[in-house]
Amino acid sequence: MSRITFFILLLLNISVQSHEDENLSAKNPTFHIISNLTDISFESILSLIEELTANYPSIMFTLDPILEEKLNELHDDLSYSSLPQYEVSKDCLILVFGGDGSILRTARSLPENKILGINCGSFGFLCEINNDEIIDYLPLLIKHEYQVKSVSKLSFSINNNEHVFLNEVVISGAETGRPIRVKIQINDFEFPPYVGDGVIVSTPIGSTAYSLAAGGAVTTPYLPIIQVTPICSFFPQVKPLIVSDSKIVSLINASKDNQAFVFCDGEKISEIGSNQSIDVFKSDENCHFISFSDNFFNKLSTKIFLGKNRLL
């Protein structure tokens, strides 16, 4: 055998081995499990661990540290083999047992990962399946028989700090019952001051959250838009506004004496004084959701229009 032939065969062997390793990796996803720490989620997670341990021993998974501690407190005889926490990489599939709040927190802390929302809460609009369905869908996850749907996030800057959000940013009065004045500026065009309880700026997927409750429009999750929704406007003719996400939306606290608060995906971020502003713009980040069907309109119909959710 000539030296050239030997090296060609060696390279072919390395290539074949590389493809085999890639295929093996593709067949064996790694899961990272997060929970809202409710009894419903504990029961579902224990069932999932039992199923993985009994029928899929080659599938590795990690548990959120607080979740692992709680499970060990409840079941000191619990036996499973999981990966060390430091091996949670961007390739792990994130299984979130909870509601929309749990998913929003996960999207902030693990922005590059694919997320499967498993509803253990009440509304769960961001969730793909219910907690009692995880065992049925597990084979599809393992065989990679799902879609990955990426939705856009928005960012806002305040006091030289940038924050990224998945649903909405809100500016509202610091004192309940006292209206505030907010100037809304789209790029260089400034609208007359709005008077009311506050203003919501939402993403497309955030249109079914606080914005909807305040009278905003429902938009499909993949539109390149930003929605501006007033909260309890003093002037009823003031309606929600939808603009391209190529625009910059600025909210300015135009109240002379009233301070306001800025909330991002339900969490208070900062106070904002008179004449201070926040600038909202399209983020470079996306959120990646695992989906088993094109079910946005079905979800919209059942959870919102028909009211089939756990709030009732």
N, C-alpha and C positions, 0 to 999 in steps of 0.2 A: 504493500500500500504506500503510495507516494505521500510526502508530507502535506502537499496541497489537499489531497483527498481526505487525509486525516482531519485537517482543520475544518474542511467543509462539513464533514460528518459531525464534528464536535459542535459547530455552530448550529446545525440542524437539531441536534439533541437538546441544546440549551433552549432553542426556540420552542420545541415541542414541550419541554418541561415547563417553560414560562407560560404557555397557553394552558397546560394542565393545571398549573397553580392558579391562573386567573379563573378558570372554570370552577375549580374547587372553591375558591373564594366566593364566586358568584352564587354557588349552591348553598353556601353556609353564611347567611347574614348573622350579624351580631346585634343583639337588642340591648338597649338601655331603658330601664323601666322607672318611671316617675309616677308619683301618686299625690292626690290631694288629702291623703291620710284619713279617709272616711272608712267606716265599716264595709260599705258597699265595695269600695276599691280594694280593700284588704282581701275580701272573699274572692274577687275576680283574679287578683294577682296570685293568690295561693293556688287557685285552679290552674292558672297559666304555668306557674312553676312546676306543679305536679305533672302537667301535660308535657312540658319540655323535658323534664327529668326522665319520665317514663318512656316517651315515644320519640324524642329527638335529642338523644344524649350528646350528639356532635354540635348542637347549636349552643353557642356560648352567649351569656347575657350578664349585664351588670345591673345592680340596684342603686338607686339614689341613696346616699348614706343615711339620711334621716328615715327613709322607708325601710332600709335594711335593719336599722336599730329598732324600729317599732315592730317589725315582723318577728324579730328575735325575742322581743319582750313578750309578745303574745303567744309565740310558739317556740319554746326553748328546745324542742325536739326537731325543729325544722332542719331538713338536710337538703342541700343543693350545692352545686359547683358553679361559681360565677367568676367572671374575670375581675382582676384588681381595678379599682376605680380609675387609675391613671391610664388605663387602656381604652377609655371611652374616647373614640376618635370621631372625626366628622363622617366616617363611613357607617357608624352605628345607626340603626333605625331606632328612633325614640318613640317609645310607647307611653303615652300620657294618659293615665287613668284619673279622670277628674272632669272639670267643666271648662268653660271658656277662659276663666281666670288662670287655671293651671297651664293652659296652652299658651296664653299671652306671656306668662313668666318664662316658660320654656323657650319660646321664640326669641326672647331677649337673651337668655343665657347660652343657648345653643343655636346661633343663627344659621349655621351652615348645614345642619342635619335635616334629614327627612323626618317628619313628625306624623304619627298616627294618633289622632284624638279619639279616646275611648270614653264615652259619656258615663260618668258616675255622678254627675251633678244634676242640675234642674233643667236648664235650657239647652246648653251644649250645641250651639249653632256651628261652632268650629269643629265639632267632633264628627268623625266619619261613621263610627259604629257605636252601638250600645255595649255596656260592660258584659252583658250575657251573650254577646256574639263573638268574643275574641277567640274562643276555641275553634269556632267554625271558620273564621278567617285566617287562622294561624297557618294552615297549609299554603294559602295564597301568598302570605308574606314570605314564607320560606322558599317558595318556588319563584319569587319575584313576579308574581302575576298581579301587578297593580300599576297604577299610573302615578306619576309624580307631577303635581300641579303647583306651579310657583306663582305666588301673588306678591304684588309690590308692597313695599313699606314706604312710609314717609318719615322725614326727619324734621326737627325744628331746633333752632338755636336760641339760647337765652343766656345772657351774661357770659358770652364767649364759650359756652358749653353746648355740644350737640347731643341730642337725644333721638333715638330711633323708635318708631312705634308701629304696631300692626293694625290697631283699630282707630284710635282717635287721640287728639290732643284737645284739651278744653281750657278755656279761660273763663272763670266765674267769680262772682263777688265773694269777698272774704267774710261778709256778714249775711246770714240768711235773711231774706225779706227785703234787702236793700239792692235796688238795681244798679248796674254799672253801665258806663258808656264805653263802647268799643268801636274804634275805627277799623274798618276792613280795607286793606290795600292789596290790589292784585297787580303785581309788578309795579308800574309807576302810577296806576290809577287809584285814587282814594275815594271811597264811598262816604256819604255823610255818616256821622256817628250813629251807631245803633244803640238803643237803650233796652235793657232787659236783664235777664239773670246770667247771661253769658253767651259764648259762642263755641260751637264744636267744629273742628276741622277733622274730617275723617277720610280714611282710605276707602277704596272700593269694597273690600271685604268688611270694613268697619261700618258700612252703611246699614247693616242689620243689627247694630248694637245701639249705643246711646243716641246716635243721630236719628235712628228710626223712631225711638221713643219721643224725640223732640220734634217729630214731624218731617224728618228728612226723607228723601227718596231711597228706594232700594235699587242698588246697581249690581250688575253681575261682577264677580270678583276680579275679572281680568281687564276691565276697562282702564285706559290710561287717564284717570281723572282724580281730582280732589274735590270733595264736597264741603261746603261751608254752611252750617245749619245754626240759626239763632235759637236760643233757649228762652221761651216765654217772652217773646218780643212785646214791648209796650205798644208798638205800631203793628197791627195785624197784617198790613200789606207787605211787611218784610218777610220774604220767603227764602228757602234754601237756595244756594247758588252752587252750580257745578261748573268747574273750569278744568282745562287741560292740566295734566301733572307736569307740563313743561313750565308752568307759571310758578311764581313765588307768592305765597299768601302771607301777608303780615297782619297781625292782630295787635292793636295799640290800645293800651288802657288810657282812655280819654277822660276818665273821672278825675275831678280835681282833688278830692279828698279820699275817695274810696280805694283801698288796696284790693287786689284781686289775687286769686290763686291760679296756678297752672297745674293741670292734672294730665298725666300721660298714661293711657291704658288703665285708668282707674287708680293710679297712684299719684299722690301729691308730689310734685317736683320742686316747686319754688313759689315764693310770693312775687308779685309783679306790681311795682309801684306806679304812680301817676306818670304818664307819658313814656313808660317803658313798653317794649314790644317784643314779640316773638315772630320769627320768620319760619314759615313752613314750606318745605320743598321735597321733591322726590328723592328718596334714599337710594344709595347704591346697593343696599341689601334687598333680598327677596326672602320670603318664607316659603318653605317647601313642604307641601302636605301630601301624604300618601292617600290615594283615593282608589276605590274599587269600581266606581261608576261615575258617569256625568250626572250627578244627583242634585245639583244646586237648586233647580226649580222644584224638584220633589221635596227637598228639604225645606225650601221656602213655603211650599204649600202646606206641608204637614205641621211644621213647627210654628209658623206665624199665622197663615191664613186660617187654618183649621184649629190651631191652638193645641195640637197634640204634643204636649211636652209636660215635664214633671212639675211645672209650676202650678198646674191645675189639679 
